[in-house]
Amino acid sequence: MKVILKENIKGVGKKDEIVNASDGYARNFLLPKNLAVEANAENMSKLKARQDSKAFKKSQEKEEALKTADKLSKILLKIPVKAGENGKIFGGVSAKEIAELLENNYKISVDKKKVDLKEPIKTLGERQVSIKLFEGVIGTLRIDVISK
């Protein structure tokens, strides 16, 4: 019997997947526990509509991420910090600070976890930082760390 799974079931399949389950397993376990629905024409059309909706949302998010990546490539973010002699910074510039400055100065909201910094920036100067915006979309931001 073909059924559409409503949840991920270990050993059977993932949510919104059409699987061929044995009649007894489907009728006695999956359907009564509301883990699956029968794969009839009505339920198949509902599934297709959900999948189309997800695909549309995903394409919209990717377009938005591409626009944001384009904006980021044109920005030179100046970060004023206290620095000692020979360009050493007291403390460091973290991904959190970069995300906050982007939000405050340019109204671009970026999750601090998506800013690709291996370790905090500890020297003055200009550098590029990559920001993961979406699957396969990475924006590049130029940062200039300057002394106050």
C-alpha positions, 0 to 999 in steps of 0.5 A: 500500500502506498502512503505519504509519511507525515513525519520522519520514521526511522527505517521507513522514510522521511516526511512528505515522502511516498513509500510502499508499506505493507498493508498490515503495517500501514493499516495497523500502525501508520494510519491509526497513529496519524504518521501517514495518510493513504496516497490517493489522488486528493492527498497527492495533490495536497503534497504537490501543492506543499512541495511547490510552495516550499520550492517557491519560498526557497527561490524567493529566499535565494533571490533575497540572499543574492541581493544582500550579497550584492549589497555586501560587496559594495560596502567597506565597513569601518570598525574603530577600535582602541589600538596600541603601538605597532597596530595591535588591538586591545581585545579583538573584533568578533563576528558579533560586532561585525553583525551588529555594525551591519545591522545598525549602519546598513540595515542588513541583518546577518546572523553572527554564526554565518560570519566566517571568522576563524578567530577574532581580528586582532590587527589594524588594516583592511581585509575581506570576510565572507558571510554565508547567506544561503545554500551556495550564496556567500557574500564578501564584505570588506572590513577596515579596522581603524584606530580611534 
